[in-house]
């Protein structure tokens, strides 16, 4: 069952094949700073790009299939973000590059601390579109169902 007020996130994830990654210089990117709150499936996110900063509090409810997960976001102002940011949590900062060959965008996530794998994500409007997609050759092993590659697991206590 999909909880009320959520949207269904349809997403595939892969480990990057580093030797085949496109040049990241010149690609559109955003800085993502997450705080994952212990004992919950809730995160606080700050996204900074040339267009400004977006703050949101989000909850993922857990996968209902290999690539589908209900999610809800509440958009915050800076003061609300600052309040929630005082709570203890695990932090993950990464730069997310947007690579769009054709009509599908692939998000290349690079942790700022230089640790952890470079992960590629793609979001889709439908399960059918996701299953029909052929990812670029820089997408290596698919890790969509591997919990060890979830961002909350890659975050570190601060």
DRENTI-314839 format. One record per atom (N, C-alpha, C): atom name; x, y, z; residue number from 1; residue in three letters. Coordinates in steps of 0.2 Angstrom, whole numbers. Atoms other than C-alpha are relative to their C-alpha. Layout:
<'CA'; <X; Y; Z>; NUM; 'Ala'>;
...
//
This chain:
<'N'; <4; -6; 0>; 1; 'Unk'>;
<'CA'; <0; 0; 0>; 1; 'Unk'>;
<'C'; <4; 6; 0>; 1; 'Unk'>;
<'N'; <-4; -6; 0>; 2; 'Unk'>;
<'CA'; <6; 17; -4>; 2; 'Unk'>;
<'C'; <-3; 5; 5>; 2; 'Unk'>;
<'N'; <3; -4; -5>; 3; 'Unk'>;
<'CA'; <4; 29; 11>; 3; 'Unk'>;
<'C'; <-3; 7; -3>; 3; 'Unk'>;
<'N'; <3; -6; 2>; 4; 'Unk'>;
<'CA'; <-7; 45; 9>; 4; 'Unk'>;
<'C'; <5; 5; -1>; 4; 'Unk'>;
<'N'; <-4; -6; 1>; 5; 'Unk'>;
<'CA'; <2; 61; 2>; 5; 'Unk'>;
<'C'; <7; -2; -3>; 5; 'Unk'>;
<'N'; <-7; 2; 3>; 6; 'Unk'>;
<'CA'; <17; 51; -5>; 6; 'Unk'>;
<'C'; <0; 0; -7>; 6; 'Unk'>;
<'N'; <0; 2; 7>; 7; 'Unk'>;
<'CA'; <23; 50; -22>; 7; 'Unk'>;
<'C'; <4; -6; -1>; 7; 'Unk'>;
<'N'; <-4; 7; 1>; 8; 'Unk'>;
<'CA'; <31; 34; -30>; 8; 'Unk'>;
<'C'; <6; 2; -3>; 8; 'Unk'>;
<'N'; <-6; -2; 3>; 9; 'Unk'>;
<'CA'; <49; 37; -33>; 9; 'Unk'>;
<'C'; <2; -7; -4>; 9; 'Unk'>;
<'N'; <-3; 6; 4>; 10; 'Unk'>;
<'CA'; <55; 25; -47>; 10; 'Unk'>;
<'C'; <7; 1; -2>; 10; 'Unk'>;
<'N'; <-7; -2; 0>; 11; 'Unk'>;
<'CA'; <73; 24; -47>; 11; 'Unk'>;
<'C'; <5; -6; -1>; 11; 'Unk'>;
<'N'; <-5; 5; 1>; 12; 'Unk'>;
<'CA'; <88; 13; -53>; 12; 'Unk'>;
<'C'; <6; 3; 2>; 12; 'Unk'>;
<'N'; <-6; -2; -2>; 13; 'Unk'>;
<'CA'; <105; 14; -46>; 13; 'Unk'>;
<'C'; <6; -5; -2>; 13; 'Unk'>;
<'N'; <-5; 4; 2>; 14; 'Unk'>;
<'CA'; <122; 8; -52>; 14; 'Unk'>;
<'C'; <7; 2; 4>; 14; 'Unk'>;
<'N'; <-7; -2; -1>; 15; 'Unk'>;
<'CA'; <140; 8; -46>; 15; 'Unk'>;
<'C'; <3; 3; -6>; 15; 'Unk'>;
<'N'; <-3; -3; 6>; 16; 'Unk'>;
<'CA'; <150; 19; -58>; 16; 'Unk'>;
<'C'; <6; -5; -2>; 16; 'Unk'>;
<'N'; <-6; 3; 3>; 17; 'Unk'>;
<'CA'; <163; 11; -70>; 17; 'Unk'>;
<'C'; <5; 6; -1>; 17; 'Unk'>;
<'N'; <-4; -6; 0>; 18; 'Unk'>;
<'CA'; <176; 24; -66>; 18; 'Unk'>;
<'C'; <4; 1; -6>; 18; 'Unk'>;
<'N'; <-4; -1; 6>; 19; 'Unk'>;
<'CA'; <186; 21; -82>; 19; 'Unk'>;
<'C'; <-4; 2; -6>; 19; 'Unk'>;
<'N'; <4; -2; 5>; 20; 'Unk'>;
<'CA'; <171; 25; -92>; 20; 'Unk'>;
<'C'; <-4; 6; 1>; 20; 'Unk'>;
<'N'; <4; -6; -2>; 21; 'Unk'>;
<'CA'; <164; 40; -83>; 21; 'Unk'>;
<'C'; <1; 6; -5>; 21; 'Unk'>;
<'N'; <-1; -6; 4>; 22; 'Unk'>;
<'CA'; <161; 55; -94>; 22; 'Unk'>;
<'C'; <4; 6; 4>; 22; 'Unk'>;
<'N'; <-3; -6; -3>; 23; 'Unk'>;
<'CA'; <171; 71; -90>; 23; 'Unk'>;
<'C'; <-6; 4; 4>; 23; 'Unk'>;
<'N'; <5; -4; -5>; 24; 'Unk'>;
<'CA'; <162; 80; -75>; 24; 'Unk'>;
<'C'; <0; 7; -1>; 24; 'Unk'>;
<'N'; <0; -7; 1>; 25; 'Unk'>;
<'CA'; <168; 97; -79>; 25; 'Unk'>;
<'C'; <-5; 2; -5>; 25; 'Unk'>;
<'N'; <5; -2; 4>; 26; 'Unk'>;
<'CA'; <155; 107; -87>; 26; 'Unk'>;
<'C'; <-7; -2; 0>; 26; 'Unk'>;
<'N'; <7; 3; -1>; 27; 'Unk'>;
<'CA'; <140; 96; -82>; 27; 'Unk'>;
<'C'; <-3; 4; 5>; 27; 'Unk'>;
<'N'; <4; -3; -5>; 28; 'Unk'>;
<'CA'; <126; 104; -73>; 28; 'Unk'>;
<'C'; <1; -4; 7>; 28; 'Unk'>;
<'N'; <0; 4; -6>; 29; 'Unk'>;
<'CA'; <128; 100; -54>; 29; 'Unk'>;
<'C'; <-3; 4; 6>; 29; 'Unk'>;
<'N'; <3; -3; -6>; 30; 'Unk'>;
<'CA'; <121; 103; -37>; 30; 'Unk'>;
<'C'; <4; -3; 6>; 30; 'Unk'>;
<'N'; <-3; 3; -6>; 31; 'Unk'>;
<'CA'; <128; 101; -20>; 31; 'Unk'>;
<'C'; <-5; -2; 5>; 31; 'Unk'>;
<'N'; <5; 3; -4>; 32; 'Unk'>;
<'CA'; <118; 90; -9>; 32; 'Unk'>;
<'C'; <3; -2; 7>; 32; 'Unk'>;
<'N'; <-2; 1; -7>; 33; 'Unk'>;
<'CA'; <120; 90; 10>; 33; 'Unk'>;
<'C'; <-6; -3; 4>; 33; 'Unk'>;
<'N'; <5; 3; -3>; 34; 'Unk'>;
<'CA'; <110; 77; 19>; 34; 'Unk'>;
<'C'; <1; -2; 8>; 34; 'Unk'>;
<'N'; <-1; 2; -7>; 35; 'Unk'>;
<'CA'; <107; 73; 38>; 35; 'Unk'>;
<'C'; <-6; -6; 0>; 35; 'Unk'>;
<'N'; <5; 5; -1>; 36; 'Unk'>;
<'CA'; <99; 56; 41>; 36; 'Unk'>;
<'C'; <-1; -1; 8>; 36; 'Unk'>;
<'N'; <2; 0; -7>; 37; 'Unk'>;
<'CA'; <90; 55; 58>; 37; 'Unk'>;
<'C'; <0; -8; 2>; 37; 'Unk'>;
<'N'; <0; 7; -2>; 38; 'Unk'>;
<'CA'; <94; 39; 68>; 38; 'Unk'>;
<'C'; <-6; -3; 2>; 38; 'Unk'>;
<'N'; <6; 3; -2>; 39; 'Unk'>;
<'CA'; <81; 26; 70>; 39; 'Unk'>;
<'C'; <-6; 2; -4>; 39; 'Unk'>;
<'N'; <6; -2; 4>; 40; 'Unk'>;
<'CA'; <70; 34; 57>; 40; 'Unk'>;
<'C'; <2; -1; -8>; 40; 'Unk'>;
<'N'; <-1; 0; 7>; 41; 'Unk'>;
<'CA'; <68; 34; 38>; 41; 'Unk'>;
<'C'; <0; 7; -3>; 41; 'Unk'>;
<'N'; <1; -7; 1>; 42; 'Unk'>;
<'CA'; <69; 53; 38>; 42; 'Unk'>;
<'C'; <7; 3; -1>; 42; 'Unk'>;
<'N'; <-6; -4; 1>; 43; 'Unk'>;
<'CA'; <82; 65; 31>; 43; 'Unk'>;
<'C'; <-2; 7; -1>; 43; 'Unk'>;
<'N'; <0; -7; 2>; 44; 'Unk'>;
<'CA'; <85; 83; 30>; 44; 'Unk'>;
<'C'; <5; 2; -5>; 44; 'Unk'>;
<'N'; <-5; -1; 6>; 45; 'Unk'>;
<'CA'; <92; 89; 14>; 45; 'Unk'>;
<'C'; <0; 8; -2>; 45; 'Unk'>;
<'N'; <-2; -6; 2>; 46; 'Unk'>;
<'CA'; <100; 105; 8>; 46; 'Unk'>;
<'C'; <3; -1; -7>; 46; 'Unk'>;
<'N'; <-2; 1; 7>; 47; 'Unk'>;
<'CA'; <102; 107; -11>; 47; 'Unk'>;
<'C'; <2; 7; -2>; 47; 'Unk'>;
<'N'; <-3; -6; 2>; 48; 'Unk'>;
<'CA'; <113; 121; -17>; 48; 'Unk'>;
<'C'; <2; 0; -8>; 48; 'Unk'>;
<'N'; <-2; -1; 7>; 49; 'Unk'>;
<'CA'; <115; 126; -36>; 49; 'Unk'>;
<'C'; <1; 7; -2>; 49; 'Unk'>;
<'N'; <-1; -7; 2>; 50; 'Unk'>;
<'CA'; <118; 141; -46>; 50; 'Unk'>;
<'C'; <-7; 4; 0>; 50; 'Unk'>;
<'N'; <7; -3; -1>; 51; 'Unk'>;
<'CA'; <99; 144; -45>; 51; 'Unk'>;
<'C'; <-2; 2; 7>; 51; 'Unk'>;
<'N'; <2; -1; -7>; 52; 'Unk'>;
<'CA'; <99; 145; -26>; 52; 'Unk'>;
<'C'; <0; -6; 4>; 52; 'Unk'>;
<'N'; <0; 5; -5>; 53; 'Unk'>;
<'CA'; <96; 134; -11>; 53; 'Unk'>;
<'C'; <-7; -2; 1>; 53; 'Unk'>;
<'N'; <7; 3; -1>; 54; 'Unk'>;
<'CA'; <81; 122; -8>; 54; 'Unk'>;
<'C'; <2; -4; 7>; 54; 'Unk'>;
<'N'; <0; 3; -7>; 55; 'Unk'>;
<'CA'; <78; 115; 10>; 55; 'Unk'>;
<'C'; <-6; -5; 0>; 55; 'Unk'>;
<'N'; <6; 5; -1>; 56; 'Unk'>;
<'CA'; <67; 99; 13>; 56; 'Unk'>;
<'C'; <1; -5; 5>; 56; 'Unk'>;
<'N'; <0; 6; -4>; 57; 'Unk'>;
<'CA'; <63; 86; 25>; 57; 'Unk'>;
<'C'; <-4; -5; -3>; 57; 'Unk'>;
<'N'; <3; 5; 4>; 58; 'Unk'>;
<'CA'; <59; 70; 17>; 58; 'Unk'>;
<'C'; <0; -7; 4>; 58; 'Unk'>;
<'N'; <0; 7; -3>; 59; 'Unk'>;
<'CA'; <54; 52; 22>; 59; 'Unk'>;
<'C'; <-1; -5; -6>; 59; 'Unk'>;
<'N'; <1; 6; 5>; 60; 'Unk'>;
<'CA'; <56; 36; 12>; 60; 'Unk'>;
<'C'; <-3; -5; 4>; 60; 'Unk'>;
<'N'; <4; 4; -4>; 61; 'Unk'>;
<'CA'; <44; 23; 17>; 61; 'Unk'>;
<'C'; <3; -8; -1>; 61; 'Unk'>;
<'N'; <-3; 6; 1>; 62; 'Unk'>;
<'CA'; <54; 8; 11>; 62; 'Unk'>;
<'C'; <-3; -3; -7>; 62; 'Unk'>;
<'N'; <1; 2; 7>; 63; 'Unk'>;
<'CA'; <54; -1; -6>; 63; 'Unk'>;
<'C'; <-6; -5; 0>; 63; 'Unk'>;
<'N'; <6; 4; 1>; 64; 'Unk'>;
<'CA'; <38; -9; -12>; 64; 'Unk'>;
<'C'; <1; -5; -6>; 64; 'Unk'>;
<'N'; <-2; 4; 6>; 65; 'Unk'>;
<'CA'; <47; -17; -27>; 65; 'Unk'>;
<'C'; <8; 1; 0>; 65; 'Unk'>;
<'N'; <-7; -1; 1>; 66; 'Unk'>;
<'CA'; <65; -18; -33>; 66; 'Unk'>;
<'C'; <2; 7; -2>; 66; 'Unk'>;
<'N'; <-1; -7; 2>; 67; 'Unk'>;
<'CA'; <64; 0; -40>; 67; 'Unk'>;
<'C'; <-5; 5; 2>; 67; 'Unk'>;
<'N'; <5; -4; -2>; 68; 'Unk'>;
<'CA'; <49; 8; -32>; 68; 'Unk'>;
<'C'; <-1; 1; 7>; 68; 'Unk'>;
<'N'; <0; -1; -7>; 69; 'Unk'>;
<'CA'; <48; 17; -16>; 69; 'Unk'>;
<'C'; <-5; 7; 2>; 69; 'Unk'>;
<'N'; <3; -6; -2>; 70; 'Unk'>;
<'CA'; <35; 29; -8>; 70; 'Unk'>;
<'C'; <4; 5; 4>; 70; 'Unk'>;
<'N'; <-4; -5; -3>; 71; 'Unk'>;
<'CA'; <42; 46; -3>; 71; 'Unk'>;
<'C'; <-4; 6; 1>; 71; 'Unk'>;
<'N'; <3; -6; -1>; 72; 'Unk'>;
<'CA'; <36; 62; 4>; 72; 'Unk'>;
<'C'; <5; 5; 2>; 72; 'Unk'>;
<'N'; <-4; -6; -1>; 73; 'Unk'>;
<'CA'; <44; 79; 5>; 73; 'Unk'>;
<'C'; <-4; 6; 3>; 73; 'Unk'>;
<'N'; <3; -7; -2>; 74; 'Unk'>;
<'CA'; <40; 95; 15>; 74; 'Unk'>;
<'C'; <6; 5; -1>; 74; 'Unk'>;
<'N'; <-5; -5; 1>; 75; 'Unk'>;
<'CA'; <49; 110; 9>; 75; 'Unk'>;
<'C'; <0; 5; 5>; 75; 'Unk'>;
<'N'; <-1; -4; -6>; 76; 'Unk'>;
<'CA'; <56; 121; 22>; 76; 'Unk'>;
<'C'; <3; 7; -2>; 76; 'Unk'>;
<'N'; <-4; -6; 1>; 77; 'Unk'>;
<'CA'; <63; 139; 24>; 77; 'Unk'>;
<'C'; <6; -1; 3>; 77; 'Unk'>;
<'N'; <-6; 0; -3>; 78; 'Unk'>;
<'CA'; <80; 143; 30>; 78; 'Unk'>;
<'C'; <0; -1; 7>; 78; 'Unk'>;
<'N'; <1; 1; -7>; 79; 'Unk'>;
<'CA'; <75; 145; 48>; 79; 'Unk'>;
<'C'; <-2; -7; 2>; 79; 'Unk'>;
<'N'; <2; 6; -1>; 80; 'Unk'>;
<'CA'; <66; 129; 48>; 80; 'Unk'>;
<'C'; <5; -5; -1>; 80; 'Unk'>;
<'N'; <-5; 4; 2>; 81; 'Unk'>;
<'CA'; <80; 120; 40>; 81; 'Unk'>;
<'C'; <6; 0; 6>; 81; 'Unk'>;
<'N'; <-5; -1; -6>; 82; 'Unk'>;
<'CA'; <92; 127; 54>; 82; 'Unk'>;
<'C'; <-2; -3; 6>; 82; 'Unk'>;
<'N'; <2; 3; -5>; 83; 'Unk'>;
<'CA'; <81; 121; 67>; 83; 'Unk'>;
<'C'; <1; -8; 0>; 83; 'Unk'>;
<'N'; <-1; 7; 1>; 84; 'Unk'>;
<'CA'; <81; 103; 61>; 84; 'Unk'>;
<'C'; <7; -2; 0>; 84; 'Unk'>;
<'N'; <-7; 1; 1>; 85; 'Unk'>;
<'CA'; <99; 104; 57>; 85; 'Unk'>;
<'C'; <4; -1; 7>; 85; 'Unk'>;
<'N'; <-3; 0; -7>; 86; 'Unk'>;
<'CA'; <103; 105; 76>; 86; 'Unk'>;
<'C'; <-1; -7; 3>; 86; 'Unk'>;
<'N'; <1; 7; -2>; 87; 'Unk'>;
<'CA'; <96; 87; 78>; 87; 'Unk'>;
<'C'; <6; -5; -1>; 87; 'Unk'>;
<'N'; <-6; 4; 2>; 88; 'Unk'>;
<'CA'; <109; 73; 79>; 88; 'Unk'>;
<'C'; <-2; -5; -6>; 88; 'Unk'>;
<'N'; <1; 4; 6>; 89; 'Unk'>;
<'CA'; <111; 63; 63>; 89; 'Unk'>;
<'C'; <7; -2; -3>; 89; 'Unk'>;
<'N'; <-6; 2; 4>; 90; 'Unk'>;
<'CA'; <123; 55; 51>; 90; 'Unk'>;
<'C'; <0; 5; -7>; 90; 'Unk'>;
<'N'; <-1; -5; 5>; 91; 'Unk'>;
<'CA'; <129; 67; 37>; 91; 'Unk'>;
<'C'; <3; -3; -6>; 91; 'Unk'>;
<'N'; <-3; 2; 6>; 92; 'Unk'>;
<'CA'; <133; 64; 19>; 92; 'Unk'>;
<'C'; <-1; 6; -5>; 92; 'Unk'>;
<'N'; <0; -5; 5>; 93; 'Unk'>;
<'CA'; <138; 78; 7>; 93; 'Unk'>;
<'C'; <3; -3; -7>; 93; 'Unk'>;
<'N'; <-2; 2; 7>; 94; 'Unk'>;
<'CA'; <140; 75; -12>; 94; 'Unk'>;
<'C'; <-2; 5; -5>; 94; 'Unk'>;
<'N'; <2; -4; 6>; 95; 'Unk'>;
<'CA'; <140; 83; -28>; 95; 'Unk'>;
<'C'; <-3; -4; -5>; 95; 'Unk'>;
<'N'; <4; 4; 4>; 96; 'Unk'>;
<'CA'; <127; 77; -40>; 96; 'Unk'>;
<'C'; <0; 3; -7>; 96; 'Unk'>;
<'N'; <-1; -2; 7>; 97; 'Unk'>;
<'CA'; <131; 79; -59>; 97; 'Unk'>;
<'C'; <-6; -3; -4>; 97; 'Unk'>;
<'N'; <6; 3; 5>; 98; 'Unk'>;
<'CA'; <117; 78; -72>; 98; 'Unk'>;
<'C'; <3; -1; -7>; 98; 'Unk'>;
<'N'; <-3; 2; 7>; 99; 'Unk'>;
<'CA'; <122; 69; -88>; 99; 'Unk'>;
<'C'; <-7; -3; -4>; 99; 'Unk'>;
<'N'; <6; 1; 4>; 100; 'Unk'>;
<'CA'; <108; 68; -101>; 100; 'Unk'>;
<'C'; <2; -2; -7>; 100; 'Unk'>;
<'N'; <-1; 3; 6>; 101; 'Unk'>;
<'CA'; <112; 57; -116>; 101; 'Unk'>;
<'C'; <-7; -1; -3>; 101; 'Unk'>;
<'N'; <7; 2; 2>; 102; 'Unk'>;
<'CA'; <95; 58; -126>; 102; 'Unk'>;
<'C'; <-5; 3; 4>; 102; 'Unk'>;
<'N'; <6; -2; -4>; 103; 'Unk'>;
<'CA'; <79; 59; -116>; 103; 'Unk'>;
<'C'; <0; -3; 7>; 103; 'Unk'>;
<'N'; <0; 2; -7>; 104; 'Unk'>;
<'CA'; <85; 51; -100>; 104; 'Unk'>;
<'C'; <6; 3; 4>; 104; 'Unk'>;
<'N'; <-5; -3; -4>; 105; 'Unk'>;
<'CA'; <95; 60; -86>; 105; 'Unk'>;
<'C'; <3; -5; 5>; 105; 'Unk'>;
<'N'; <-4; 5; -5>; 106; 'Unk'>;
<'CA'; <108; 50; -76>; 106; 'Unk'>;
<'C'; <3; 5; 5>; 106; 'Unk'>;
<'N'; <-2; -4; -6>; 107; 'Unk'>;
<'CA'; <113; 58; -59>; 107; 'Unk'>;
<'C'; <7; -4; 2>; 107; 'Unk'>;
<'N'; <-7; 3; -2>; 108; 'Unk'>;
<'CA'; <132; 55; -55>; 108; 'Unk'>;
<'C'; <1; 3; 7>; 108; 'Unk'>;
<'N'; <-1; -2; -7>; 109; 'Unk'>;
<'CA'; <134; 56; -36>; 109; 'Unk'>;
<'C'; <7; -1; 2>; 109; 'Unk'>;
<'N'; <-7; 0; -2>; 110; 'Unk'>;
<'CA'; <152; 60; -30>; 110; 'Unk'>;
<'C'; <0; 2; 8>; 110; 'Unk'>;
<'N'; <0; -2; -7>; 111; 'Unk'>;
<'CA'; <154; 60; -11>; 111; 'Unk'>;
<'C'; <6; 5; 1>; 111; 'Unk'>;
<'N'; <-5; -5; 0>; 112; 'Unk'>;
<'CA'; <164; 76; -6>; 112; 'Unk'>;
<'C'; <6; -2; 4>; 112; 'Unk'>;
<'N'; <-6; 2; -4>; 113; 'Unk'>;
<'CA'; <175; 67; 7>; 113; 'Unk'>;
<'C'; <4; -5; -4>; 113; 'Unk'>;
<'N'; <-4; 4; 4>; 114; 'Unk'>;
<'CA'; <181; 56; -7>; 114; 'Unk'>;
<'C'; <0; -7; 2>; 114; 'Unk'>;
<'N'; <1; 7; -2>; 115; 'Unk'>;
<'CA'; <176; 40; 2>; 115; 'Unk'>;
<'C'; <-7; -3; -3>; 115; 'Unk'>;
<'N'; <6; 3; 2>; 116; 'Unk'>;
<'CA'; <163; 28; -4>; 116; 'Unk'>;
<'C'; <0; 0; -8>; 116; 'Unk'>;
<'N'; <0; 1; 7>; 117; 'Unk'>;
<'CA'; <158; 23; -21>; 117; 'Unk'>;
<'C'; <-3; 6; -4>; 117; 'Unk'>;
<'N'; <3; -4; 4>; 118; 'Unk'>;
<'CA'; <153; 34; -35>; 118; 'Unk'>;
<'C'; <-7; -3; -3>; 118; 'Unk'>;
<'N'; <7; 3; 2>; 119; 'Unk'>;
<'CA'; <134; 30; -38>; 119; 'Unk'>;
<'C'; <-3; 4; -6>; 119; 'Unk'>;
<'N'; <4; -3; 5>; 120; 'Unk'>;
<'CA'; <124; 33; -53>; 120; 'Unk'>;
<'C'; <-8; -1; 1>; 120; 'Unk'>;
<'N'; <7; 1; -1>; 121; 'Unk'>;
<'CA'; <105; 36; -52>; 121; 'Unk'>;
<'C'; <-4; 2; -6>; 121; 'Unk'>;
<'N'; <4; -2; 5>; 122; 'Unk'>;
<'CA'; <91; 37; -64>; 122; 'Unk'>;
<'C'; <-7; 0; 3>; 122; 'Unk'>;
<'N'; <7; 0; -2>; 123; 'Unk'>;
<'CA'; <73; 42; -60>; 123; 'Unk'>;
<'C'; <-5; -1; -6>; 123; 'Unk'>;
<'N'; <5; 1; 5>; 124; 'Unk'>;
<'CA'; <58; 37; -71>; 124; 'Unk'>;
<'C'; <-7; 1; 1>; 124; 'Unk'>;
<'N'; <7; -2; -1>; 125; 'Unk'>;
<'CA'; <40; 42; -74>; 125; 'Unk'>;
<'C'; <-4; -7; 1>; 125; 'Unk'>;
<'N'; <4; 7; -1>; 126; 'Unk'>;
<'CA'; <35; 23; -74>; 126; 'Unk'>;
<'C'; <5; -6; 1>; 126; 'Unk'>;
<'N'; <-4; 6; -1>; 127; 'Unk'>;
<'CA'; <41; 6; -70>; 127; 'Unk'>;
<'C'; <2; -3; -7>; 127; 'Unk'>;
<'N'; <-1; 3; 7>; 128; 'Unk'>;
<'CA'; <39; 1; -89>; 128; 'Unk'>;
<'C'; <6; 4; -3>; 128; 'Unk'>;
<'N'; <-6; -4; 3>; 129; 'Unk'>;
<'CA'; <51; 16; -94>; 129; 'Unk'>;
<'C'; <6; -2; 3>; 129; 'Unk'>;
<'N'; <-6; 2; -3>; 130; 'Unk'>;
<'CA'; <63; 10; -81>; 130; 'Unk'>;
<'C'; <3; -6; -2>; 130; 'Unk'>;
<'N'; <-2; 7; 3>; 131; 'Unk'>;
<'CA'; <63; -8; -87>; 131; 'Unk'>;
<'C'; <3; 0; -7>; 131; 'Unk'>;
<'N'; <-2; -1; 7>; 132; 'Unk'>;
<'CA'; <65; -2; -105>; 132; 'Unk'>;
<'C'; <7; 3; -1>; 132; 'Unk'>;
<'N'; <-6; -4; 0>; 133; 'Unk'>;
<'CA'; <80; 9; -101>; 133; 'Unk'>;
<'C'; <6; -4; -1>; 133; 'Unk'>;
<'N'; <-7; 3; 1>; 134; 'Unk'>;
<'CA'; <98; 4; -107>; 134; 'Unk'>;
<'C'; <4; 5; 3>; 134; 'Unk'>;
<'N'; <-5; -6; -3>; 135; 'Unk'>;
<'CA'; <110; 14; -96>; 135; 'Unk'>;
<'C'; <6; 0; -4>; 135; 'Unk'>;
<'N'; <-7; -1; 4>; 136; 'Unk'>;
<'CA'; <126; 21; -103>; 136; 'Unk'>;
<'C'; <5; -5; 3>; 136; 'Unk'>;
<'N'; <-5; 5; -2>; 137; 'Unk'>;
<'CA'; <142; 10; -102>; 137; 'Unk'>;
<'C'; <4; 2; 6>; 137; 'Unk'>;
<'N'; <-3; -2; -6>; 138; 'Unk'>;
<'CA'; <148; 20; -87>; 138; 'Unk'>;
<'C'; <-4; -2; 6>; 138; 'Unk'>;
<'N'; <3; 3; -6>; 139; 'Unk'>;
<'CA'; <135; 12; -76>; 139; 'Unk'>;
<'C'; <2; -7; 0>; 139; 'Unk'>;
<'N'; <-3; 7; -1>; 140; 'Unk'>;
<'CA'; <142; -4; -69>; 140; 'Unk'>;
<'C'; <-5; -4; 3>; 140; 'Unk'>;
<'N'; <4; 4; -3>; 141; 'Unk'>;
<'CA'; <134; -16; -57>; 141; 'Unk'>;
<'C'; <-6; 4; 3>; 141; 'Unk'>;
<'N'; <6; -3; -3>; 142; 'Unk'>;
<'CA'; <116; -12; -53>; 142; 'Unk'>;
<'C'; <-1; -2; 8>; 142; 'Unk'>;
<'N'; <0; 1; -7>; 143; 'Unk'>;
<'CA'; <114; -9; -34>; 143; 'Unk'>;
<'C'; <-7; 2; 3>; 143; 'Unk'>;
<'N'; <7; -2; -2>; 144; 'Unk'>;
<'CA'; <95; -4; -34>; 144; 'Unk'>;
<'C'; <-3; -3; 6>; 144; 'Unk'>;
<'N'; <3; 3; -6>; 145; 'Unk'>;
<'CA'; <91; -17; -21>; 145; 'Unk'>;
<'C'; <5; -2; 5>; 145; 'Unk'>;
<'N'; <-5; 1; -5>; 146; 'Unk'>;
<'CA'; <107; -17; -11>; 146; 'Unk'>;
<'C'; <0; 5; 5>; 146; 'Unk'>;
<'N'; <1; -5; -5>; 147; 'Unk'>;
<'CA'; <104; -8; 5>; 147; 'Unk'>;
<'C'; <7; 3; 2>; 147; 'Unk'>;
<'N'; <-7; -3; -1>; 148; 'Unk'>;
<'CA'; <123; -6; 7>; 148; 'Unk'>;
<'C'; <2; 6; -4>; 148; 'Unk'>;
<'N'; <-1; -6; 4>; 149; 'Unk'>;
<'CA'; <122; 7; -6>; 149; 'Unk'>;
<'C'; <-5; 6; 1>; 149; 'Unk'>;
<'N'; <5; -5; -2>; 150; 'Unk'>;
<'CA'; <108; 17; 1>; 150; 'Unk'>;
<'C'; <4; 6; 3>; 150; 'Unk'>;
<'N'; <-4; -6; -3>; 151; 'Unk'>;
<'CA'; <114; 35; 5>; 151; 'Unk'>;
<'C'; <0; 0; 8>; 151; 'Unk'>;
<'N'; <0; 0; -7>; 152; 'Unk'>;
<'CA'; <108; 33; 23>; 152; 'Unk'>;
<'C'; <6; -5; 3>; 152; 'Unk'>;
<'N'; <-6; 4; -3>; 153; 'Unk'>;
<'CA'; <121; 19; 25>; 153; 'Unk'>;
<'C'; <7; 2; -2>; 153; 'Unk'>;
<'N'; <-7; -3; 1>; 154; 'Unk'>;
<'CA'; <135; 29; 17>; 154; 'Unk'>;
<'C'; <1; 6; 4>; 154; 'Unk'>;
<'N'; <-1; -6; -4>; 155; 'Unk'>;
<'CA'; <132; 44; 28>; 155; 'Unk'>;
<'C'; <4; -2; 7>; 155; 'Unk'>;
<'N'; <-4; 1; -6>; 156; 'Unk'>;
<'CA'; <144; 46; 43>; 156; 'Unk'>;
<'C'; <-3; 4; 6>; 156; 'Unk'>;
<'N'; <2; -4; -6>; 157; 'Unk'>;
<'CA'; <140; 51; 61>; 157; 'Unk'>;
<'C'; <4; 6; 1>; 157; 'Unk'>;
<'N'; <-3; -6; -1>; 158; 'Unk'>;
<'CA'; <144; 69; 65>; 158; 'Unk'>;
<'C'; <-2; 2; 8>; 158; 'Unk'>;
//
